[in-house]
């Protein structure tokens, strides 16, 4: 496995819970699902706001994706809650 340098971005209630809008991270995760597992393993506040039972949207390099999306060095991964309108 190769280590990748990625940029994480958090929006709305996830940003508020984590206390920052972005961070850089090195990971050997192959895909977004493995990355999410690594973030959950950090404990709070990640464990609550990114928990498996919560609705969390994911974008990879500004394109909507899911946990099967592969990670590449230099990728930007964004996590945000579903948006509702009215």
Secondary structure, 3 states (H helix, E strand, C coil): CCCEEEEEEECHHHHHHHCCCEEEEEECCCEHHHHHHHHHCCCCCHHHHCCCCCCCEEEECCEEECCCCECCCCCEEEEECCCCCC
